[in-house]
Amino acid sequence: MARLSIRVDFGPGHRLGPGKVQLLETIAAHGSISAAGRALGMSYRRAWMLVEAMNAGFGQPVVEAQVGGRSGGGARLSAFGAEVVEQYRAAERAATEAAAPFLARFVADRSTG
């Protein structure tokens, strides 16, 4: 089955694609950059660098630190970060729907050729 993948290029060095969006979703689910990194099989440093790149690229935080309690702090998506994920997924759904007939043709051509 063919699947569409979307990457949005905002300018030099600033892009958003499925990997970064998945990282944001995983941070939201786990409440921590380090836990999200572990869940995705990446180092804390790599996860942190991706978050910092998104924060800098958008000019505002997509992830906010949460002040600790007994088990320490954590992280959560900012309202803007949640909107980034929502809009990316909406664009992905719309593009997938629009591309479905073309993708089906690729699959049909591959199975007959």
N, C-alpha and C positions, 0 to 999 in steps of 0.2 A: 504494500500500500504506500502510495506517495503521500508525503506530508509537507506542508508549507512551513517555513521558518522565517520569522521576520526579524530584521535588524534595522534599527533606526539610527542613521548617522546625523548627528546634530552639528558636527563640525570637526575640525582636526582634534583627534584624541578624545572625542566625546561621542560615545555611541551606547545604545541600549539594545540588548538582545535577550534571547531566552535564558541564557545563563545568569545574567544579572537580575532579571526579573524573578527567576527561581530562587536566587539568593535572598532577595527581598521577601518573597513569600515564606521562605524557610525561617528567616529572622522573625517575621510576624508570628509564625507558628510556635517557635521555640523560645522566643523572648530573649535571645542572646546571639551575638555575632559568633562567638566561639562554638556554641551548640549548633548553630546553622552550618558553620564550616565543617564541623565533624559529621553532621548528617549528610553533607554533600561530598564528603571525602576531600576537603581542602583544608589547608592550614588556616589558623586564625589570622596570621599575617596576610595571606592572600585574600581572605574574606574582608578583612579590615581595609586593605588597599583598594578593593573594588568598591566598597562603601564610600571611602574617601574620594575616589575618582567620580562617583556619581554625585556626591554632595558638591564637589567643586564644579563639575560640569553643569549642573543645574543651577548653581549659585545659591542653593538653599538645601538644608538637610533633608534627605530622604529617610534617614535613620536617626533617632534620638537616643541618647543614653538615658537609662533610668537609674536614679540614685538607689544604692543598695539598701538592703535590709539585712536580715540574719544571714542569708546565703549570698550576699553581695548584690551588685547591680545587674543590669541587663541592658537590653536594647529593644526598641520598638520602632515601627514605622511612624514617621511624622504623618500628619494629615496629607501633606504634599506627597510623601512616599507612597501612601495608600492610593492616592489619585494616580500616580505614575503607573502603578501596577494595574489598576482598574482600566485606565485608558489604553495601556499596552495590550492587555488581554482583549479589550473590545476591538481594537484595531486588528489583532490577530484573528479573532472570530470573523470579522467582516472580510478580511483578506482571504481567509480559508474558504468562506462561503462563495466569494466571487471567483476564486480559482478552482473550485471543485470540478467544473466541467473539463477544464484543461488538464488537471491532475488525473482525472479519470481517463482521459485520452492517452496520457503517457503510459498509464498502467495497461490499458487495452492494447496500445501499440507494442508494448514490451512483451505481452503474452502471445501476440500473434506473429511477432517478427522474430 
